Amino acid sequence: MLEASTSYQPANSRDPPPGMIAPSSFGDCSAVYDVWAETAQDAFVNITALLHRDSEVDYMIGIDSEFAIPDGVVSLGREPPSANVHYEELCKMVNGGNLVQVGFAVADANFNVLGVWQFNLQFQSSWRAPWHAGVAFLRDEAKLKLEEHASHGIPAAQFFYCLASSAMIRNPKITWISFMGYPDFGFLIRLLTRQEALPGDRFQFLNLFWELFPRSFDVRVFTKLGRCRKEVIHGGLAKVCETLQVERVGDAHHAGSDALLVVRCFHKMMTDSADFATQIPRYCGVLYGVGVDCW
């Protein structure tokens, strides 16, 4: 077992670690806890303990990720015209790409935030060409500490083991909330299946997605496509937050902060419209872009 750092208390400690509330209390606990290699195992132990705390409670997990696509991959520069082309673009990004940061924001069914974890994976900028635009974005725009990712980021194999053995996977009591989540889930699926590449067929990918993450909603299905809403919101997560008047906690383009924002945006849509909650079940499991019902 890995040893925890002095700033992190293990799951059986009397006091909860940063980013988690005491077992006897519910409320808003939205401070983002940074997780590195030395604390990764304990973080997943605490997430699993939280999800097992009450077998009668359903949970939501907001997800976001930051990643580096392979050298030579160029974006279309426009919205792909079909779900199949979306999936082709996803495969180009994920196959040979690297997860750099993954955020999980855990909330109960009443949208009380119980903890936000930001997992920092091992990544070295030298793995990409010096002129790689994605690395420049992560370093200069997102302000990720790439030197720390190189020195004590979580190795992909360790992250796989901890995630695969946690209570987060194949759990029908969890509803995953994402914003244009197909890259996030694409990287996780490649990791969890231990394959070098995603399936060549989009429907094989979706079947894996539904198996590993049985319940999910993609906020962009509702904002960009206008499903279950009267108002269409064009733009990224920042524009959606501005329109819905949802405040950010933490820094933009950081996976923990963005995962929390996704949960809060979904909550705002639920509270803004009494009809929204009754209409959304038909879009459970639909990923924006690659989903079978988006077009």
VMD Tcl script that draws the C-alpha trace (Angstrom):
set ca {
  {0.00 0.00 0.00}
  {1.21 3.47 -0.77}
  {1.92 5.72 2.16}
  {-0.25 8.82 2.45}
  {1.30 12.23 2.77}
  {1.14 14.05 6.07}
  {-1.55 16.37 4.73}
  {-3.90 13.49 3.94}
  {-5.65 11.26 6.47}
  {-6.66 7.71 5.55}
  {-10.24 6.49 5.40}
  {-10.35 5.09 8.94}
  {-9.22 8.35 10.52}
  {-11.64 10.08 12.86}
  {-11.53 13.28 10.84}
  {-12.33 13.24 7.10}
  {-9.63 14.15 4.59}
  {-9.79 17.42 2.67}
  {-12.60 17.29 0.15}
  {-14.85 14.98 2.18}
  {-17.45 15.71 4.85}
  {-17.95 13.77 8.07}
  {-20.17 10.68 7.69}
  {-22.87 12.13 9.92}
  {-23.40 15.36 8.02}
  {-24.61 16.45 4.62}
  {-23.97 19.82 3.04}
  {-21.93 21.60 0.44}
  {-18.29 20.53 0.45}
  {-16.93 22.03 -2.74}
  {-13.24 22.57 -1.98}
  {-11.22 20.78 -4.65}
  {-8.74 18.26 -3.27}
  {-5.62 17.72 -5.41}
  {-4.56 14.07 -5.61}
  {-1.07 12.96 -6.61}
  {0.61 9.54 -6.73}
  {1.28 9.36 -2.99}
  {-2.37 10.00 -2.07}
  {-4.23 8.36 -4.96}
  {-4.99 5.05 -3.29}
  {-6.36 6.66 -0.14}
  {-8.46 9.06 -2.20}
  {-10.17 6.20 -4.03}
  {-10.65 4.33 -0.73}
  {-12.45 7.36 0.66}
  {-14.60 7.81 -2.45}
  {-15.62 4.14 -2.26}
  {-16.38 4.45 1.46}
  {-18.53 7.47 0.71}
  {-20.47 5.63 -2.01}
  {-20.97 2.63 0.29}
  {-22.04 4.78 3.22}
  {-25.76 4.30 2.62}
  {-27.02 1.59 0.27}
  {-30.36 3.39 -0.07}
  {-28.84 6.62 -1.42}
  {-28.25 7.35 -5.10}
  {-25.27 9.49 -6.01}
  {-24.16 11.72 -8.85}
  {-20.60 12.14 -10.04}
  {-19.62 15.09 -12.20}
  {-16.69 14.29 -14.45}
  {-14.21 16.32 -16.45}
  {-10.71 15.71 -17.76}
  {-7.73 17.47 -19.24}
  {-5.67 15.54 -21.75}
  {-2.97 15.76 -24.39}
  {-3.85 14.48 -27.86}
  {-1.20 12.73 -29.98}
  {1.27 14.59 -32.15}
  {-0.03 15.26 -35.63}
  {-3.74 15.20 -34.77}
  {-5.51 18.28 -36.06}
  {-9.06 19.24 -35.13}
  {-11.64 19.63 -37.86}
  {-12.17 23.22 -36.73}
  {-15.93 22.80 -36.97}
  {-18.70 20.63 -35.59}
  {-18.47 17.12 -37.07}
  {-21.49 16.51 -39.33}
  {-22.56 13.17 -37.84}
  {-22.18 10.87 -34.86}
  {-19.85 8.60 -36.84}
  {-17.52 11.49 -37.69}
  {-17.63 12.61 -34.06}
  {-16.48 9.14 -33.10}
  {-13.71 9.14 -35.70}
  {-12.44 12.39 -34.19}
  {-12.68 10.90 -30.70}
  {-10.53 7.93 -31.71}
  {-7.90 10.27 -33.14}
  {-7.74 12.15 -29.83}
  {-7.77 9.17 -27.49}
  {-5.67 6.59 -29.33}
  {-2.12 7.57 -28.46}
  {-3.29 10.42 -26.23}
  {-2.66 10.90 -22.51}
  {-4.92 11.74 -19.62}
  {-3.32 14.55 -17.63}
  {-5.99 15.37 -15.06}
  {-9.35 13.84 -14.08}
  {-11.93 15.48 -11.83}
  {-14.74 13.77 -9.91}
  {-17.37 15.81 -8.04}
  {-19.56 13.56 -5.87}
  {-23.03 14.70 -4.82}
  {-26.11 13.08 -3.35}
  {-29.50 12.96 -5.06}
  {-30.36 16.37 -3.59}
  {-27.25 17.92 -5.15}
  {-25.43 18.30 -1.85}
  {-21.77 18.19 -2.88}
  {-19.93 15.64 -0.75}
  {-16.43 15.96 -2.16}
  {-14.41 17.04 -5.19}
  {-11.24 15.18 -6.16}
  {-8.77 16.22 -8.84}
  {-6.47 13.37 -9.89}
  {-3.19 14.50 -11.43}
  {-1.73 11.87 -13.73}
  {1.86 11.36 -14.76}
  {2.68 13.29 -17.92}
  {5.85 14.73 -19.35}
  {5.80 17.51 -21.90}
  {8.74 15.77 -23.59}
  {6.28 13.06 -24.67}
  {5.04 15.55 -27.27}
  {6.73 17.63 -29.94}
  {8.05 20.99 -28.64}
  {5.49 22.88 -30.69}
  {2.50 20.79 -29.53}
  {-0.41 23.22 -29.11}
  {-2.14 21.08 -26.50}
  {0.87 21.10 -24.19}
  {1.14 24.86 -24.59}
  {-2.54 25.18 -23.66}
  {-2.17 23.02 -20.56}
  {0.91 24.96 -19.45}
  {0.02 28.54 -20.42}
  {-3.80 28.70 -20.40}
  {-4.87 26.03 -17.92}
  {-1.79 26.76 -15.77}
  {-1.27 23.10 -14.93}
  {1.97 22.35 -13.09}
  {3.42 20.04 -15.72}
  {6.71 19.72 -13.85}
  {4.82 18.23 -10.90}
  {2.86 15.94 -13.22}
  {6.21 14.63 -14.46}
  {7.74 14.19 -11.00}
  {4.87 12.82 -8.90}
  {1.83 12.45 -11.11}
  {-0.19 9.24 -10.82}
  {1.06 6.54 -13.21}
  {-1.68 5.40 -15.59}
  {-1.41 1.80 -14.34}
  {-1.96 2.92 -10.74}
  {-4.92 5.10 -11.73}
  {-6.42 2.15 -13.65}
  {-6.06 -0.20 -10.69}
  {-7.59 2.26 -8.21}
  {-10.47 3.25 -10.50}
  {-11.28 -0.31 -11.62}
  {-11.38 -1.58 -8.03}
  {-13.47 1.34 -6.73}
  {-17.25 1.50 -6.35}
  {-17.50 3.98 -9.21}
  {-17.55 1.53 -12.12}
  {-20.57 -0.57 -13.22}
  {-22.58 0.98 -10.40}
  {-26.28 1.57 -11.27}
  {-26.67 3.72 -8.15}
  {-24.40 6.38 -9.67}
  {-25.52 8.90 -12.27}
  {-22.61 10.41 -14.17}
  {-22.90 14.06 -15.24}
  {-20.66 15.39 -18.00}
  {-20.42 18.25 -20.46}
  {-19.63 16.94 -23.95}
  {-18.29 13.96 -22.08}
  {-17.23 11.65 -24.88}
  {-13.50 12.53 -24.59}
  {-13.64 12.07 -20.80}
  {-15.31 8.68 -21.04}
  {-13.28 7.76 -24.12}
  {-10.01 8.05 -22.22}
  {-11.44 6.19 -19.22}
  {-12.82 3.38 -21.38}
  {-9.50 2.90 -23.15}
  {-7.84 2.80 -19.73}
  {-10.37 0.43 -18.15}
  {-10.34 -1.99 -21.08}
  {-6.51 -1.90 -21.12}
  {-6.47 -1.51 -24.87}
  {-4.16 0.60 -27.01}
  {-7.12 1.90 -29.01}
  {-10.86 2.39 -28.73}
  {-13.13 0.00 -30.65}
  {-13.31 0.75 -34.34}
  {-17.10 0.67 -34.23}
  {-19.04 3.45 -32.52}
  {-21.72 1.10 -31.21}
  {-19.12 -1.16 -29.61}
  {-17.83 1.92 -27.82}
  {-21.33 2.88 -26.67}
  {-22.00 -0.63 -25.38}
  {-18.81 -0.42 -23.30}
  {-19.86 3.02 -22.08}
  {-23.29 1.78 -20.99}
  {-21.72 -1.25 -19.28}
  {-19.10 0.69 -17.32}
  {-21.22 3.80 -16.64}
  {-24.85 2.52 -16.59}
  {-26.49 5.89 -15.86}
  {-25.37 9.24 -17.24}
  {-26.51 12.60 -18.55}
  {-24.56 14.91 -20.82}
  {-25.39 18.56 -20.08}
  {-24.50 19.59 -23.64}
  {-27.36 17.47 -25.00}
  {-29.71 19.84 -23.19}
  {-27.88 23.14 -23.76}
  {-26.58 22.89 -27.34}
  {-29.33 20.68 -28.76}
  {-32.09 22.23 -26.66}
  {-33.52 18.90 -25.55}
  {-35.99 19.28 -22.65}
  {-35.32 23.04 -22.60}
  {-36.90 26.08 -24.25}
  {-33.56 27.88 -24.51}
  {-30.57 26.75 -26.55}
  {-27.17 27.81 -25.21}
  {-24.36 27.92 -27.75}
  {-20.77 27.79 -26.54}
  {-18.68 25.91 -24.04}
  {-19.03 25.29 -20.33}
  {-18.06 28.86 -19.41}
  {-20.87 30.26 -21.59}
  {-23.37 27.82 -20.12}
  {-22.37 28.87 -16.60}
  {-22.71 32.53 -17.51}
  {-26.17 31.98 -18.98}
  {-27.38 29.86 -16.08}
  {-25.69 32.18 -13.53}
  {-23.67 29.40 -11.96}
  {-20.51 30.47 -10.14}
  {-17.21 28.65 -10.48}
  {-15.17 27.34 -7.56}
  {-11.51 27.00 -8.53}
  {-9.72 27.62 -11.81}
  {-11.01 27.23 -15.36}
  {-9.67 24.27 -17.35}
  {-8.93 22.41 -14.14}
  {-10.73 19.08 -14.05}
  {-11.96 19.28 -10.46}
  {-13.43 22.75 -10.85}
  {-15.05 21.87 -14.18}
  {-16.50 18.62 -12.80}
  {-18.13 20.60 -10.00}
  {-19.45 23.17 -12.47}
  {-21.09 20.43 -14.52}
  {-23.00 19.19 -11.47}
  {-24.08 22.71 -10.56}
  {-25.24 23.47 -14.10}
  {-27.30 20.28 -14.14}
  {-28.77 21.23 -10.77}
  {-29.66 24.70 -12.04}
  {-31.48 23.27 -15.05}
  {-33.39 20.92 -12.75}
  {-34.50 23.76 -10.47}
  {-35.24 26.26 -13.26}
  {-37.89 24.08 -14.91}
  {-40.39 21.80 -13.25}
  {-40.77 19.88 -16.51}
  {-37.05 19.28 -17.03}
  {-36.73 16.43 -14.53}
  {-39.73 14.62 -15.97}
  {-38.46 14.86 -19.55}
  {-34.78 13.96 -19.19}
  {-35.00 10.18 -18.54}
  {-35.22 9.51 -22.29}
  {-31.72 11.02 -22.63}
  {-30.13 8.88 -19.94}
  {-27.01 7.35 -21.47}
  {-26.91 9.70 -24.46}
  {-23.47 11.22 -25.03}
  {-23.40 14.45 -26.99}
  {-21.89 13.95 -30.42}
  {-21.41 10.18 -30.44}
  {-24.76 9.29 -28.85}
  {-27.34 7.45 -30.89}
  {-30.11 9.96 -30.21}
  {-28.33 13.26 -30.82}
  {-29.05 13.65 -34.51}
}
mol new
graphics top color blue
foreach p $ca { graphics top sphere $p radius 0.5 }
foreach p [lrange $ca 0 end-1] q [lrange $ca 1 end] { graphics top cylinder $p $q radius 0.2 }
display resetview
